[in-house]
Each structure stands twice: as structure tokens, then as C-alpha cells.
């Protein structure tokens, strides 16, 4: 059941990213798309690792690994927003 919730949540997040990107119309290059795709896959990986630890009964392990991997995912998402999807990044010189 948790895997279905994770899939639904990540699909909703992915659709929100697509919708907001279409509204802002940034100039996205091919490698921006690749980085965004890998961030999406990494985000799913982090959630699945946390669920796996919780299913094994290791709540402290889920907290530690979730914090470490989640921090990396949040920083990556922030950098993607700042340098790829931000309006300032698309201004012409």
C-alpha cells in the first residue's frame, strides 16, 4: 500500500513540476531535462528506502538514512529550481 501512495505522490509532484514549468516557459536544455529526471528518480529512491527500513522495523535507521538522503534530495531540488526553473535563470543578456 505504501508503494502505491509513493507512486501517486511522486506522479502528482511530477505533474506539478511540468505544469509550473509550462506556465513560466523557461528555456530548458536537454541536460536540464536529464538532471530533472534523475532528481525525480532519486526522490523516489529516497522514499522507497525509508519505507523499506520501516517495513523491516528499523525506525531509527529510516530516520538516519531518510535525513541524509533527503537532505541531498532537497538540496538538489533547490539547485534545480534556482538554476533551471527560475525566471531569473532564463533572462537574456
Biopython code that builds the backbone (N, CA, C, O; Angstrom):
import numpy as np
from Bio.PDB.StructureBuilder import StructureBuilder

atoms = [
    (1, "UNK", "N", (0.813, -1.190, 0.000)),
    (1, "UNK", "CA", (0.000, 0.000, 0.000)),
    (1, "UNK", "C", (0.861, 1.261, 0.000)),
    (1, "UNK", "O", (0.527, 2.255, -0.645)),
    (2, "UNK", "N", (1.975, 1.205, 0.733)),
    (2, "UNK", "CA", (2.844, 2.371, 0.805)),
    (2, "UNK", "C", (3.458, 2.688, -0.551)),
    (2, "UNK", "O", (3.680, 3.854, -0.875)),
    (3, "UNK", "N", (3.732, 1.663, -1.338)),
    (3, "UNK", "CA", (4.335, 1.878, -2.651)),
    (3, "UNK", "C", (3.353, 2.564, -3.601)),
    (3, "UNK", "O", (3.756, 3.370, -4.440)),
    (4, "UNK", "N", (2.083, 2.246, -3.470)),
    (4, "UNK", "CA", (1.063, 2.906, -4.295)),
    (4, "UNK", "C", (0.949, 4.381, -3.912)),
    (4, "UNK", "O", (0.815, 5.241, -4.783)),
    (5, "UNK", "N", (1.001, 4.672, -2.627)),
    (5, "UNK", "CA", (0.938, 6.061, -2.163)),
    (5, "UNK", "C", (2.158, 6.834, -2.649)),
    (5, "UNK", "O", (2.035, 7.979, -3.084)),
    (6, "UNK", "N", (3.332, 6.215, -2.578)),
    (6, "UNK", "CA", (4.550, 6.866, -3.064)),
    (6, "UNK", "C", (4.440, 7.139, -4.556)),
    (6, "UNK", "O", (4.804, 8.221, -5.017)),
    (7, "UNK", "N", (3.945, 6.176, -5.310)),
    (7, "UNK", "CA", (3.778, 6.372, -6.748)),
    (7, "UNK", "C", (2.805, 7.483, -7.075)),
    (7, "UNK", "O", (3.058, 8.291, -7.968)),
    (8, "UNK", "N", (1.691, 7.532, -6.357)),
    (8, "UNK", "CA", (0.703, 8.586, -6.593)),
    (8, "UNK", "C", (1.271, 9.953, -6.215)),
    (8, "UNK", "O", (1.067, 10.932, -6.933)),
    (9, "UNK", "N", (1.980, 10.018, -5.094)),
    (9, "UNK", "CA", (2.559, 11.280, -4.641)),
    (9, "UNK", "C", (3.615, 11.787, -5.614)),
    (9, "UNK", "O", (3.612, 12.965, -5.973)),
    (10, "UNK", "N", (4.513, 10.912, -6.043)),
    (10, "UNK", "CA", (5.571, 11.349, -6.945)),
    (10, "UNK", "C", (5.023, 11.706, -8.329)),
    (10, "UNK", "O", (5.551, 12.596, -8.996)),
    (11, "UNK", "N", (3.984, 11.025, -8.754)),
    (11, "UNK", "CA", (3.354, 11.386, -10.024)),
    (11, "UNK", "C", (2.707, 12.764, -9.932)),
    (11, "UNK", "O", (2.796, 13.561, -10.865)),
    (12, "UNK", "N", (2.060, 13.039, -8.808)),
    (12, "UNK", "CA", (1.455, 14.361, -8.617)),
    (12, "UNK", "C", (2.525, 15.448, -8.595)),
    (12, "UNK", "O", (2.338, 16.512, -9.186)),
    (13, "UNK", "N", (3.636, 15.193, -7.926)),
    (13, "UNK", "CA", (4.732, 16.165, -7.886)),
    (13, "UNK", "C", (5.294, 16.378, -9.285)),
    (13, "UNK", "O", (5.564, 17.511, -9.683)),
    (14, "UNK", "N", (5.469, 15.302, -10.024)),
    (14, "UNK", "CA", (5.992, 15.399, -11.387)),
    (14, "UNK", "C", (5.062, 16.226, -12.271)),
    (14, "UNK", "O", (5.527, 17.059, -13.048)),
    (15, "UNK", "N", (3.767, 16.007, -12.159)),
    (15, "UNK", "CA", (2.807, 16.774, -12.943)),
    (15, "UNK", "C", (2.796, 18.241, -12.536)),
    (15, "UNK", "O", (2.665, 19.115, -13.392)),
    (16, "UNK", "N", (2.931, 18.524, -11.246)),
    (16, "UNK", "CA", (3.009, 19.916, -10.798)),
    (16, "UNK", "C", (4.245, 20.614, -11.345)),
    (16, "UNK", "O", (4.182, 21.787, -11.712)),
    (17, "UNK", "N", (5.366, 19.905, -11.404)),
    (17, "UNK", "CA", (6.582, 20.483, -11.971)),
    (17, "UNK", "C", (6.380, 20.791, -13.442)),
    (17, "UNK", "O", (6.782, 21.853, -13.916)),
    (18, "UNK", "N", (5.765, 19.875, -14.164)),
    (18, "UNK", "CA", (5.515, 20.095, -15.591)),
    (18, "UNK", "C", (4.577, 21.273, -15.807)),
    (18, "UNK", "O", (4.828, 22.111, -16.672)),
    (19, "UNK", "N", (3.501, 21.347, -15.034)),
    (19, "UNK", "CA", (2.526, 22.434, -15.186)),
    (19, "UNK", "C", (3.155, 23.782, -14.856)),
    (19, "UNK", "O", (2.962, 24.752, -15.589)),
    (20, "UNK", "N", (3.910, 23.848, -13.754)),
    (20, "UNK", "CA", (4.532, 25.128, -13.391)),
    (20, "UNK", "C", (5.617, 25.518, -14.385)),
    (20, "UNK", "O", (5.812, 26.705, -14.645)),
    (21, "UNK", "N", (6.323, 24.548, -14.942)),
    (21, "UNK", "CA", (7.348, 24.854, -15.941)),
    (21, "UNK", "C", (6.707, 25.366, -17.229)),
    (21, "UNK", "O", (7.267, 26.238, -17.892)),
    (22, "UNK", "N", (5.545, 24.835, -17.586)),
    (22, "UNK", "CA", (4.872, 25.311, -18.789)),
    (22, "UNK", "C", (4.343, 26.724, -18.610)),
    (22, "UNK", "O", (4.295, 27.492, -19.572)),
    (23, "UNK", "N", (3.948, 27.077, -17.399)),
    (23, "UNK", "CA", (3.464, 28.440, -17.153)),
    (23, "UNK", "C", (4.596, 29.454, -17.238)),
    (23, "UNK", "O", (4.416, 30.540, -17.790)),
    (24, "UNK", "N", (5.756, 29.110, -16.697)),
    (24, "UNK", "CA", (6.887, 30.037, -16.701)),
    (24, "UNK", "C", (7.634, 30.038, -18.022)),
    (24, "UNK", "O", (8.314, 31.013, -18.345)),
    (25, "UNK", "N", (7.523, 28.978, -18.781)),
    (25, "UNK", "CA", (8.184, 28.801, -20.069)),
    (25, "UNK", "C", (9.683, 29.101, -20.021)),
    (25, "UNK", "O", (10.165, 29.968, -20.750)),
    (26, "UNK", "N", (10.424, 28.387, -19.164)),
    (26, "UNK", "CA", (11.869, 28.614, -19.160)),
    (26, "UNK", "C", (12.519, 27.937, -20.369)),
    (26, "UNK", "O", (11.962, 27.007, -20.952)),
    (27, "UNK", "N", (13.686, 28.413, -20.724)),
    (27, "UNK", "CA", (14.435, 27.783, -21.807)),
    (27, "UNK", "C", (15.208, 26.614, -21.202)),
    (27, "UNK", "O", (16.264, 26.797, -20.597)),
    (28, "UNK", "N", (14.668, 25.425, -21.376)),
    (28, "UNK", "CA", (15.245, 24.236, -20.759)),
    (28, "UNK", "C", (16.021, 23.466, -21.819)),
    (28, "UNK", "O", (15.489, 23.108, -22.869)),
    (29, "UNK", "N", (17.285, 23.223, -21.519)),
    (29, "UNK", "CA", (18.131, 22.469, -22.436)),
    (29, "UNK", "C", (17.982, 20.980, -22.155)),
    (29, "UNK", "O", (17.336, 20.587, -21.183)),
    (30, "UNK", "N", (18.575, 20.163, -22.999)),
    (30, "UNK", "CA", (18.410, 18.728, -22.857)),
    (30, "UNK", "C", (19.014, 18.212, -21.556)),
    (30, "UNK", "O", (18.460, 17.301, -20.941)),
    (31, "UNK", "N", (20.138, 18.778, -21.126)),
    (31, "UNK", "CA", (20.759, 18.279, -19.906)),
    (31, "UNK", "C", (20.010, 18.748, -18.661)),
    (31, "UNK", "O", (20.132, 18.129, -17.604)),
    (32, "UNK", "N", (19.234, 19.835, -18.767)),
    (32, "UNK", "CA", (18.349, 20.229, -17.666)),
    (32, "UNK", "C", (17.268, 19.177, -17.476)),
    (32, "UNK", "O", (16.915, 18.826, -16.350)),
    (33, "UNK", "N", (16.750, 18.681, -18.589)),
    (33, "UNK", "CA", (15.723, 17.640, -18.518)),
    (33, "UNK", "C", (16.281, 16.353, -17.917)),
    (33, "UNK", "O", (15.604, 15.674, -17.145)),
    (34, "UNK", "N", (17.519, 16.024, -18.278)),
    (34, "UNK", "CA", (18.155, 14.817, -17.745)),
    (34, "UNK", "C", (18.358, 14.956, -16.237)),
    (34, "UNK", "O", (18.072, 14.024, -15.486)),
    (35, "UNK", "N", (18.850, 16.110, -15.791)),
    (35, "UNK", "CA", (19.039, 16.340, -14.358)),
    (35, "UNK", "C", (17.712, 16.286, -13.597)),
    (35, "UNK", "O", (17.647, 15.742, -12.495)),
    (36, "UNK", "N", (16.670, 16.845, -14.180)),
    (36, "UNK", "CA", (15.353, 16.805, -13.548)),
    (36, "UNK", "C", (14.834, 15.369, -13.458)),
    (36, "UNK", "O", (14.262, 14.977, -12.441)),
    (37, "UNK", "N", (15.030, 14.596, -14.508)),
    (37, "UNK", "CA", (14.600, 13.200, -14.500)),
    (37, "UNK", "C", (15.344, 12.415, -13.424)),
    (37, "UNK", "O", (14.736, 11.636, -12.690)),
    (38, "UNK", "N", (16.663, 12.619, -13.328)),
    (38, "UNK", "CA", (17.439, 11.905, -12.303)),
    (38, "UNK", "C", (17.045, 12.351, -10.895)),
    (38, "UNK", "O", (17.038, 11.536, -9.972)),
    (39, "UNK", "N", (16.723, 13.614, -10.721)),
    (39, "UNK", "CA", (16.235, 14.079, -9.412)),
    (39, "UNK", "C", (14.927, 13.399, -9.064)),
    (39, "UNK", "O", (14.719, 13.011, -7.915)),
    (40, "UNK", "N", (14.056, 13.249, -10.023)),
    (40, "UNK", "CA", (12.770, 12.571, -9.818)),
    (40, "UNK", "C", (12.999, 11.116, -9.418)),
    (40, "UNK", "O", (12.376, 10.633, -8.473)),
    (41, "UNK", "N", (13.873, 10.423, -10.114)),
    (41, "UNK", "CA", (14.190, 9.031, -9.796)),
    (41, "UNK", "C", (14.841, 8.934, -8.413)),
    (41, "UNK", "O", (14.525, 8.024, -7.646)),
    (42, "UNK", "N", (15.739, 9.855, -8.092)),
    (42, "UNK", "CA", (16.397, 9.850, -6.783)),
    (42, "UNK", "C", (15.394, 10.098, -5.666)),
    (42, "UNK", "O", (15.492, 9.486, -4.602)),
    (43, "UNK", "N", (14.440, 10.978, -5.889)),
    (43, "UNK", "CA", (13.397, 11.253, -4.896)),
    (43, "UNK", "C", (12.573, 9.997, -4.614)),
    (43, "UNK", "O", (12.252, 9.703, -3.462)),
    (44, "UNK", "N", (12.235, 9.263, -5.669)),
    (44, "UNK", "CA", (11.506, 8.001, -5.491)),
    (44, "UNK", "C", (12.370, 7.001, -4.716)),
    (44, "UNK", "O", (11.873, 6.293, -3.839)),
    (45, "UNK", "N", (13.660, 6.948, -5.043)),
    (45, "UNK", "CA", (14.579, 6.060, -4.340)),
    (45, "UNK", "C", (14.632, 6.373, -2.848)),
    (45, "UNK", "O", (14.598, 5.459, -2.023)),
    (46, "UNK", "N", (14.715, 7.644, -2.496)),
    (46, "UNK", "CA", (14.766, 8.039, -1.087)),
    (46, "UNK", "C", (13.503, 7.589, -0.354)),
    (46, "UNK", "O", (13.585, 7.037, 0.744)),
    (47, "UNK", "N", (12.349, 7.821, -0.951)),
    (47, "UNK", "CA", (11.100, 7.413, -0.313)),
    (47, "UNK", "C", (11.007, 5.894, -0.164)),
    (47, "UNK", "O", (10.536, 5.402, 0.862)),
    (48, "UNK", "N", (11.449, 5.155, -1.171)),
    (48, "UNK", "CA", (11.403, 3.695, -1.100)),
    (48, "UNK", "C", (12.384, 3.147, -0.059)),
    (48, "UNK", "O", (12.087, 2.151, 0.601)),
    (49, "UNK", "N", (13.540, 3.782, 0.092)),
    (49, "UNK", "CA", (14.494, 3.357, 1.120)),
    (49, "UNK", "C", (13.892, 3.556, 2.506)),
    (49, "UNK", "O", (14.014, 2.688, 3.370)),
    (50, "UNK", "N", (13.254, 4.679, 2.714)),
    (50, "UNK", "CA", (12.630, 4.952, 4.006)),
    (50, "UNK", "C", (11.534, 3.925, 4.300)),
    (50, "UNK", "O", (11.456, 3.400, 5.411)),
    (51, "UNK", "N", (10.698, 3.641, 3.320)),
    (51, "UNK", "CA", (9.625, 2.658, 3.504)),
    (51, "UNK", "C", (10.204, 1.270, 3.769)),
    (51, "UNK", "O", (9.680, 0.528, 4.599)),
    (52, "UNK", "N", (11.271, 0.920, 3.075)),
    (52, "UNK", "CA", (11.899, -0.390, 3.285)),
    (52, "UNK", "C", (12.447, -0.523, 4.702)),
    (52, "UNK", "O", (12.277, -1.562, 5.340)),
    (53, "UNK", "N", (13.097, 0.514, 5.187)),
    (53, "UNK", "CA", (13.593, 0.477, 6.562)),
    (53, "UNK", "C", (12.443, 0.349, 7.553)),
    (53, "UNK", "O", (12.540, -0.408, 8.519)),
    (54, "UNK", "N", (11.370, 1.070, 7.326)),
    (54, "UNK", "CA", (10.230, 0.996, 8.234)),
    (54, "UNK", "C", (9.563, -0.380, 8.196)),
    (54, "UNK", "O", (9.100, -0.867, 9.228)),
    (55, "UNK", "N", (9.506, -1.007, 7.028)),
    (55, "UNK", "CA", (8.927, -2.338, 6.928)),
    (55, "UNK", "C", (9.784, -3.381, 7.641)),
    (55, "UNK", "O", (9.264, -4.385, 8.128)),
    (56, "UNK", "N", (11.089, -3.146, 7.703)),
    (56, "UNK", "CA", (11.985, -4.056, 8.413)),
    (56, "UNK", "C", (11.962, -3.806, 9.918)),
    (56, "UNK", "O", (12.532, -4.587, 10.681)),
    (57, "UNK", "N", (11.322, -2.746, 10.348)),
    (57, "UNK", "CA", (11.225, -2.447, 11.772)),
    (57, "UNK", "C", (12.377, -1.620, 12.301)),
    (57, "UNK", "O", (12.590, -1.560, 13.512)),
    (58, "UNK", "N", (13.117, -0.987, 11.422)),
    (58, "UNK", "CA", (14.262, -0.174, 11.832)),
    (58, "UNK", "C", (13.893, 1.302, 11.692)),
    (58, "UNK", "O", (14.275, 1.965, 10.728)),
    (59, "UNK", "N", (13.149, 1.795, 12.666)),
    (59, "UNK", "CA", (12.689, 3.184, 12.611)),
    (59, "UNK", "C", (13.851, 4.166, 12.725)),
    (59, "UNK", "O", (13.860, 5.197, 12.052)),
    (60, "UNK", "N", (14.830, 3.853, 13.573)),
    (60, "UNK", "CA", (15.988, 4.746, 13.707)),
    (60, "UNK", "C", (16.820, 4.768, 12.424)),
    (60, "UNK", "O", (17.339, 5.812, 12.028)),
    (61, "UNK", "N", (16.940, 3.622, 11.791)),
    (61, "UNK", "CA", (17.658, 3.560, 10.515)),
    (61, "UNK", "C", (16.944, 4.368, 9.443)),
    (61, "UNK", "O", (17.579, 5.058, 8.645)),
    (62, "UNK", "N", (15.613, 4.276, 9.432)),
    (62, "UNK", "CA", (14.827, 5.049, 8.469)),
    (62, "UNK", "C", (15.004, 6.542, 8.709)),
    (62, "UNK", "O", (15.085, 7.323, 7.761)),
    (63, "UNK", "N", (15.065, 6.933, 9.966)),
    (63, "UNK", "CA", (15.254, 8.345, 10.290)),
    (63, "UNK", "C", (16.624, 8.840, 9.852)),
    (63, "UNK", "O", (16.738, 9.910, 9.255)),
    (64, "UNK", "N", (17.667, 8.064, 10.144)),
    (64, "UNK", "CA", (19.025, 8.486, 9.808)),
    (64, "UNK", "C", (19.224, 8.514, 8.295)),
    (64, "UNK", "O", (19.662, 9.522, 7.741)),
    (65, "UNK", "N", (18.906, 7.418, 7.636)),
    (65, "UNK", "CA", (19.084, 7.358, 6.184)),
    (65, "UNK", "C", (18.159, 8.348, 5.490)),
    (65, "UNK", "O", (18.562, 8.989, 4.520)),
    (66, "UNK", "N", (16.925, 8.482, 5.971)),
    (66, "UNK", "CA", (15.991, 9.435, 5.389)),
    (66, "UNK", "C", (16.481, 10.861, 5.514)),
    (66, "UNK", "O", (16.290, 11.668, 4.604)),
    (67, "UNK", "N", (17.111, 11.177, 6.631)),
    (67, "UNK", "CA", (17.646, 12.521, 6.827)),
    (67, "UNK", "C", (18.823, 12.786, 5.890)),
    (67, "UNK", "O", (18.896, 13.844, 5.265)),
    (68, "UNK", "N", (19.732, 11.839, 5.795)),
    (68, "UNK", "CA", (20.912, 12.024, 4.950)),
    (68, "UNK", "C", (20.520, 12.100, 3.477)),
    (68, "UNK", "O", (20.869, 13.056, 2.783)),
    (69, "UNK", "N", (19.798, 11.092, 3.006)),
    (69, "UNK", "CA", (19.418, 11.064, 1.595)),
    (69, "UNK", "C", (18.403, 12.159, 1.265)),
    (69, "UNK", "O", (18.431, 12.724, 0.172)),
    (70, "UNK", "N", (17.515, 12.455, 2.203)),
    (70, "UNK", "CA", (16.528, 13.504, 1.988)),
    (70, "UNK", "C", (17.157, 14.877, 1.884)),
    (70, "UNK", "O", (16.706, 15.708, 1.096)),
    (71, "UNK", "N", (18.194, 15.126, 2.670)),
    (71, "UNK", "CA", (18.895, 16.402, 2.589)),
    (71, "UNK", "C", (19.506, 16.591, 1.208)),
    (71, "UNK", "O", (19.433, 17.673, 0.626)),
    (72, "UNK", "N", (20.107, 15.529, 0.696)),
    (72, "UNK", "CA", (20.688, 15.605, -0.650)),
    (72, "UNK", "C", (19.598, 15.871, -1.681)),
    (72, "UNK", "O", (19.798, 16.668, -2.597)),
    (73, "UNK", "N", (18.451, 15.218, -1.544)),
    (73, "UNK", "CA", (17.346, 15.415, -2.488)),
    (73, "UNK", "C", (16.808, 16.842, -2.429)),
    (73, "UNK", "O", (16.493, 17.428, -3.465)),
    (74, "UNK", "N", (16.702, 17.398, -1.239)),
    (74, "UNK", "CA", (16.194, 18.765, -1.090)),
    (74, "UNK", "C", (17.178, 19.776, -1.677)),
    (74, "UNK", "O", (16.767, 20.716, -2.357)),
    (75, "UNK", "N", (18.463, 19.591, -1.422)),
    (75, "UNK", "CA", (19.472, 20.500, -1.982)),
    (75, "UNK", "C", (19.471, 20.413, -3.503)),
    (75, "UNK", "O", (19.555, 21.434, -4.186)),
    (76, "UNK", "N", (19.376, 19.194, -4.035)),
    (76, "UNK", "CA", (19.340, 19.006, -5.488)),
    (76, "UNK", "C", (18.111, 19.687, -6.085)),
    (76, "UNK", "O", (18.205, 20.343, -7.122)),
    (77, "UNK", "N", (16.963, 19.531, -5.434)),
    (77, "UNK", "CA", (15.730, 20.158, -5.926)),
    (77, "UNK", "C", (15.846, 21.681, -5.881)),
    (77, "UNK", "O", (15.402, 22.363, -6.804)),
    (78, "UNK", "N", (16.436, 22.215, -4.819)),
    (78, "UNK", "CA", (16.627, 23.664, -4.724)),
    (78, "UNK", "C", (17.533, 24.175, -5.845)),
    (78, "UNK", "O", (17.239, 25.193, -6.472)),
    (79, "UNK", "N", (18.630, 23.469, -6.092)),
    (79, "UNK", "CA", (19.543, 23.890, -7.149)),
    (79, "UNK", "C", (18.884, 23.806, -8.525)),
    (79, "UNK", "O", (19.107, 24.668, -9.375)),
    (80, "UNK", "N", (18.076, 22.773, -8.744)),
    (80, "UNK", "CA", (17.341, 22.681, -9.996)),
    (80, "UNK", "C", (16.389, 23.859, -10.153)),
    (80, "UNK", "O", (16.307, 24.465, -11.222)),
    (81, "UNK", "N", (15.672, 24.175, -9.084)),
    (81, "UNK", "CA", (14.746, 25.308, -9.160)),
    (81, "UNK", "C", (15.503, 26.600, -9.426)),
    (81, "UNK", "O", (15.106, 27.404, -10.269)),
    (82, "UNK", "N", (16.572, 26.785, -8.715)),
    (82, "UNK", "CA", (17.311, 28.049, -8.795)),
    (82, "UNK", "C", (17.947, 28.259, -10.158)),
    (82, "UNK", "O", (17.892, 29.362, -10.703)),
    (83, "UNK", "N", (18.553, 27.211, -10.717)),
    (83, "UNK", "CA", (19.323, 27.389, -11.938)),
    (83, "UNK", "C", (18.605, 26.934, -13.210)),
    (83, "UNK", "O", (19.042, 27.275, -14.309)),
    (84, "UNK", "N", (17.526, 26.180, -13.091)),
    (84, "UNK", "CA", (16.836, 25.691, -14.285)),
    (84, "UNK", "C", (15.459, 26.326, -14.430)),
    (84, "UNK", "O", (15.123, 26.845, -15.494)),
    (85, "UNK", "N", (14.667, 26.288, -13.373)),
    (85, "UNK", "CA", (13.267, 26.687, -13.490)),
    (85, "UNK", "C", (12.973, 28.101, -13.008)),
    (85, "UNK", "O", (11.833, 28.553, -13.109)),
    (86, "UNK", "N", (13.952, 28.798, -12.496)),
    (86, "UNK", "CA", (13.746, 30.158, -12.019)),
    (86, "UNK", "C", (13.654, 31.114, -13.197)),
    (86, "UNK", "O", (14.317, 30.917, -14.215)),
    (87, "UNK", "N", (12.834, 32.150, -13.060)),
    (87, "UNK", "CA", (12.699, 33.141, -14.135)),
    (87, "UNK", "C", (13.996, 33.904, -14.348)),
    (87, "UNK", "O", (14.329, 34.266, -15.477)),
    (88, "UNK", "N", (14.728, 34.149, -13.272)),
    (88, "UNK", "CA", (15.977, 34.878, -13.405)),
    (88, "UNK", "C", (16.988, 34.104, -14.248)),
    (88, "UNK", "O", (17.815, 34.705, -14.934)),
    (89, "UNK", "N", (16.926, 32.783, -14.201)),
    (89, "UNK", "CA", (17.883, 31.991, -14.959)),
    (89, "UNK", "C", (17.597, 32.029, -16.450)),
    (89, "UNK", "O", (18.469, 31.701, -17.254)),
    (90, "UNK", "N", (16.377, 32.427, -16.834)),
    (90, "UNK", "CA", (16.019, 32.422, -18.249)),
    (90, "UNK", "C", (16.137, 33.791, -18.907)),
    (90, "UNK", "O", (15.880, 33.921, -20.104)),
    (91, "UNK", "N", (16.522, 34.813, -18.145)),
    (91, "UNK", "CA", (16.652, 36.148, -18.731)),
    (91, "UNK", "C", (17.791, 36.182, -19.732)),
    (91, "UNK", "O", (18.848, 35.586, -19.524)),
    (92, "UNK", "N", (17.555, 36.873, -20.791)),
    (92, "UNK", "CA", (18.571, 37.005, -21.824)),
    (92, "UNK", "C", (19.511, 38.155, -21.476)),
    (92, "UNK", "O", (19.104, 39.137, -20.854)),
    (93, "UNK", "N", (20.755, 38.023, -21.880)),
    (93, "UNK", "CA", (21.743, 39.065, -21.581)),
    (93, "UNK", "C", (21.741, 40.114, -22.660)),
    (93, "UNK", "O", (22.506, 41.075, -22.589)),
]
sb = StructureBuilder()
sb.init_structure("model")
sb.init_model(0)
sb.init_chain("A")
sb.init_seg("    ")
for serial, (resi, resn, name, xyz) in enumerate(atoms, 1):
    if name == "N":
        sb.init_residue(resn, " ", resi, " ")
    sb.init_atom(name, np.array(xyz, "f"), 0.0, 1.0, " ", f" {name:<3s}", serial, name[0])
structure = sb.get_structure()
